[in-house]
Structure formats: C-alpha cells, structure tokens
Amino acid sequence: MNPPVRLLLADDHALFREGLTALLREQAGVTLLPACANGASARLALAAGGVDLALLDYHLPDATGLELLRERRAVGDAVPIVLLSSYGAPSLVAEALRAGANGWLVKEDAFTDLVDGLRQVLAGDTFLSPTLDPAELRDALASLPPSPRELEVLRLLAAGRTTDEIATALGVGGKTVETYRKGLFIKLGAGNVAELISRAWTGGWLVTQPAVR
C-alpha cells in the first residue's frame, strides 16, 4: 500500500480554504498538512519538507504563489505545485508553467475538478482548469516535455485506437483523453493525428515506429 499523499494548501480566504479542506478530507490516501493563510507560513511549511503536493493561492497577503514556486525551484525542490487563482490570464498561467508549476486551477473549477487534477499531477502530468484554453497557452505548453500520460495516449493513438478505446485502456474519461490530445497537438505543432504521429516519431517521442495501417 502506498503511503498517503501529504498535501499542503495555502489560501487566505477562510471559507474557500475550509471548503477545499472538507473536500480533500474525504479523499482516501490524502493527509492534509496544516493549512496556511499567508505566504510566510506557506514558505516555512515548504522549506520544512514533508510535502508531496502543494496548492498555493496566486494572491496571498504577503507573497504570490508564483514567488513561492520560484523559491522552491531555485533550491532544487521538485515538489509538485499547483497554483490557485480566481482567474486564468494566459500570460500569468504561461509564466507559471515556465517557472515550473505543475498546474493552474481556476477557483470556480475547484470543487468539480480538483480531485481529478491532483491525480493527474501526481501521475506526472500538467493540469489546467477546463475553463482555460490550451490554444492561448501554446508557446508555454510547447516548451514543456511530454508527460508520462501524454506518452501513453500518444502510443495508443499511434496504434490506431479511438478516444473511447484510449479512455477505457487508461481508466479515464473521454474528456480527459481529449485534453491530452490537445496538449500533444500543441506541443508537437500538429494539425491532425497523422501529422502528430509523424512528428512524434521524428522527434523521438515514440520508441518504436507505428505500423502502417
């Protein structure tokens, strides 16, 4: 049995923080660390270690989640960090991704998409709220390497599998598969599946050449 994921939440809005805390307490395999209401306490908690995943509000009273993210990356801390915000301006999201964020969660999506988003991040993927348009983040996403789950989707696409078949094989929903497909198209600059597979093979993303169908 895997040890529980130790999750740190930092947000200065008490009601929102309490709502997320209640939601996360219902999740098996998650241990909530004491929540933080400001940047100073979040900074101390992150520096102390023992955090497997952090959810940081972009706007904390004395710091931004982006500042805390950059501080952790500067000292070589690879703990997955997802930023929270009431909005998702493409320029801010792109800046966060380039700084090493593992995701961006728009607060209005939190209570419907948080759990799935955290699973994606823990699996090594980058999570973006469904309300964000990946096309507006093209440059930032194109600079990121493929995630393990994107590579799984890519291999199944190369094998000629449909979205429904991929969803069944990976145990996820069709909507999630479509999100991975969009990310792959953006990262490889492809316009269709045939071009995607060709570029993936040329770029070394596929270790074996797909059979001609």
C-alpha positions as CSV (number, residue, x, y, z in Angstrom):
1,M,0.0,0.0,0.0
2,N,1.3,3.4,-1.0
3,P,1.8,6.0,1.9
4,P,-0.7,8.8,1.9
5,V,0.0,11.9,-0.1
6,R,0.9,14.8,2.2
7,L,-0.9,17.8,0.8
8,L,-0.3,21.5,1.7
9,L,-3.0,24.1,1.0
10,A,-2.2,27.8,1.2
11,D,-5.1,30.3,0.6
12,D,-6.1,33.4,2.5
13,H,-9.8,33.1,2.0
14,A,-11.1,31.2,5.0
15,L,-14.4,29.9,3.5
16,F,-12.7,28.7,0.4
17,R,-9.9,27.1,2.4
18,E,-12.4,25.4,4.6
19,G,-14.4,24.1,1.7
20,L,-11.4,22.6,0.0
21,T,-10.2,21.1,3.2
22,A,-13.6,19.4,3.7
23,L,-13.4,18.1,0.1
24,L,-9.9,16.8,0.5
25,R,-10.6,15.1,3.8
26,E,-13.0,12.8,2.0
27,Q,-10.3,11.5,-0.3
28,A,-8.6,8.3,0.6
29,G,-4.9,8.3,0.5
30,V,-4.5,12.0,1.3
31,T,-3.1,13.5,4.5
32,L,-3.8,17.2,4.9
33,L,-1.0,19.2,6.4
34,P,-2.0,22.3,8.5
35,A,-3.4,24.8,6.0
36,C,-1.7,28.2,5.5
37,A,-3.4,31.6,5.3
38,N,-0.3,33.6,4.1
39,G,2.9,33.4,2.2
40,A,5.1,33.4,5.3
41,S,3.6,30.2,6.8
42,A,3.5,28.5,3.4
43,R,7.2,29.3,2.9
44,L,8.0,27.8,6.2
45,A,6.0,24.7,5.5
46,L,7.6,24.1,2.1
47,A,11.1,24.7,3.5
48,A,10.4,22.2,6.3
49,G,9.9,19.4,3.7
50,G,7.5,16.5,4.0
51,V,5.2,18.0,1.4
52,D,4.2,15.7,-1.5
53,L,1.9,18.2,-3.3
54,A,1.2,21.9,-2.7
55,L,-1.8,24.0,-3.7
56,L,-0.8,27.7,-3.5
57,D,-3.1,30.7,-4.0
58,Y,-1.6,33.0,-6.5
59,H,-2.6,36.0,-4.4
60,L,-1.5,35.6,-0.8
61,P,-1.4,38.7,1.5
62,D,2.4,38.8,1.7
63,A,3.6,36.9,-1.4
64,T,2.4,35.3,-4.6
65,G,2.2,31.6,-5.2
66,L,4.5,32.3,-8.2
67,E,7.1,33.7,-5.9
68,L,7.0,30.7,-3.6
69,L,7.1,28.4,-6.6
70,R,10.3,30.1,-7.9
71,E,11.9,30.0,-4.5
72,R,11.4,26.2,-4.3
73,R,12.6,25.6,-7.8
74,A,15.7,27.8,-7.1
75,V,16.8,25.4,-4.4
76,G,16.1,22.3,-6.4
77,D,12.8,21.4,-4.8
78,A,10.8,19.4,-7.3
79,V,7.6,19.1,-5.1
80,P,4.6,19.3,-7.4
81,I,3.0,22.7,-7.1
82,V,-0.4,23.8,-8.5
83,L,-1.4,27.5,-8.4
84,L,-4.9,28.6,-7.5
85,S,-6.5,31.8,-8.7
86,S,-9.9,33.4,-9.3
87,Y,-8.9,33.8,-13.0
88,G,-6.6,32.4,-15.6
89,A,-5.0,35.1,-17.6
90,P,-2.9,33.3,-20.3
91,S,0.1,35.5,-19.6
92,L,0.2,34.5,-15.9
93,V,-0.5,30.8,-16.5
94,A,2.2,30.7,-19.1
95,E,4.6,32.4,-16.7
96,A,3.8,29.9,-14.0
97,L,4.3,26.9,-16.3
98,R,7.6,28.2,-17.5
99,A,8.7,28.7,-13.8
100,G,8.0,25.0,-13.1
101,A,4.3,25.0,-12.0
102,N,2.6,21.6,-12.4
103,G,-0.8,23.1,-12.9
104,W,-3.2,26.1,-12.6
105,L,-6.6,25.7,-11.0
106,V,-9.2,28.3,-11.5
107,K,-11.1,28.6,-8.2
108,E,-14.6,28.3,-9.8
109,D,-13.5,24.8,-11.1
110,A,-12.0,23.7,-7.8
111,F,-14.9,21.8,-6.3
112,T,-15.6,19.8,-9.6
113,D,-12.1,19.3,-11.0
114,L,-9.7,19.4,-8.1
115,V,-9.5,15.7,-7.3
116,D,-9.0,14.7,-10.9
117,G,-6.5,17.5,-11.3
118,L,-4.4,16.3,-8.4
119,R,-4.4,12.7,-9.7
120,Q,-3.1,14.0,-13.0
121,V,-0.3,16.0,-11.3
122,L,0.7,13.1,-9.1
123,A,0.9,10.9,-12.2
124,G,3.4,13.4,-13.7
125,D,1.0,15.4,-15.8
126,T,0.4,19.1,-16.1
127,F,-3.2,20.0,-15.0
128,L,-5.0,23.0,-16.4
129,S,-8.6,24.0,-15.4
130,P,-11.1,23.1,-18.1
131,T,-12.0,26.8,-18.4
132,L,-8.5,27.6,-19.7
133,D,-8.0,27.5,-23.5
134,P,-4.8,25.5,-24.3
135,A,-4.5,27.3,-27.6
136,E,-3.9,30.5,-25.7
137,L,-1.0,28.8,-23.9
138,R,0.5,27.3,-27.0
139,D,4.0,28.8,-26.5
140,A,4.2,27.9,-22.9
141,L,3.0,24.3,-23.4
142,A,5.2,23.8,-26.4
143,S,8.2,24.4,-24.1
144,L,7.2,21.5,-21.8
145,P,8.3,17.9,-22.3
146,P,5.6,15.3,-22.8
147,S,4.2,13.9,-19.6
148,P,4.1,10.1,-19.0
149,R,0.3,10.0,-19.5
150,E,0.6,12.0,-22.7
151,L,3.1,9.5,-24.0
152,E,0.7,6.7,-23.2
153,V,-2.1,8.5,-25.1
154,L,0.4,9.1,-28.0
155,R,1.3,5.4,-28.2
156,L,-2.3,4.4,-28.3
157,L,-3.1,6.9,-31.0
158,A,-0.2,5.6,-33.0
159,A,-1.7,2.1,-32.6
160,G,-4.9,3.4,-34.2
161,R,-7.0,3.5,-31.0
162,T,-10.1,5.8,-30.8
163,T,-10.7,8.2,-28.0
164,D,-13.2,5.8,-26.3
165,E,-10.8,2.9,-26.6
166,I,-8.0,5.0,-25.1
167,A,-10.2,6.1,-22.2
168,T,-11.1,2.5,-21.5
169,A,-7.5,1.4,-21.6
170,L,-6.3,4.1,-19.3
171,G,-9.3,4.1,-17.0
172,V,-10.1,7.8,-17.6
173,G,-13.0,9.7,-19.2
174,G,-13.2,10.7,-22.8
175,K,-12.9,14.3,-21.8
176,T,-9.6,13.7,-20.1
177,V,-8.3,11.9,-23.2
178,E,-9.3,14.9,-25.4
179,T,-7.3,17.2,-23.0
180,Y,-4.2,15.0,-23.5
181,R,-4.7,15.0,-27.3
182,K,-4.9,18.8,-27.3
183,G,-1.7,19.1,-25.3
184,L,0.0,16.7,-27.7
185,F,-1.1,18.7,-30.8
186,I,0.1,21.9,-29.2
187,K,3.5,20.5,-28.1
188,L,4.2,19.0,-31.5
189,G,2.6,21.7,-33.6
190,A,0.4,19.1,-35.4
191,G,-2.9,19.7,-37.1
192,N,-4.1,16.1,-37.3
193,V,-3.4,12.7,-35.9
194,A,-1.3,11.6,-38.9
195,E,0.9,14.6,-38.6
196,L,1.1,14.2,-34.8
197,I,2.4,10.6,-35.2
198,S,4.8,11.6,-37.9
199,R,6.3,14.4,-35.8
200,A,6.3,12.3,-32.6
201,W,8.3,9.6,-34.5
202,T,10.7,12.1,-36.0
203,G,11.2,13.9,-32.6
204,G,11.9,10.7,-30.8
205,W,8.7,10.6,-28.7
206,L,7.9,7.2,-30.0
207,V,10.4,4.5,-29.4
208,T,9.0,2.1,-32.0
209,Q,7.7,3.2,-35.4
210,P,4.0,2.7,-35.6
211,A,2.8,0.1,-38.2
212,V,1.3,1.4,-41.4
213,R,-2.5,1.0,-41.3
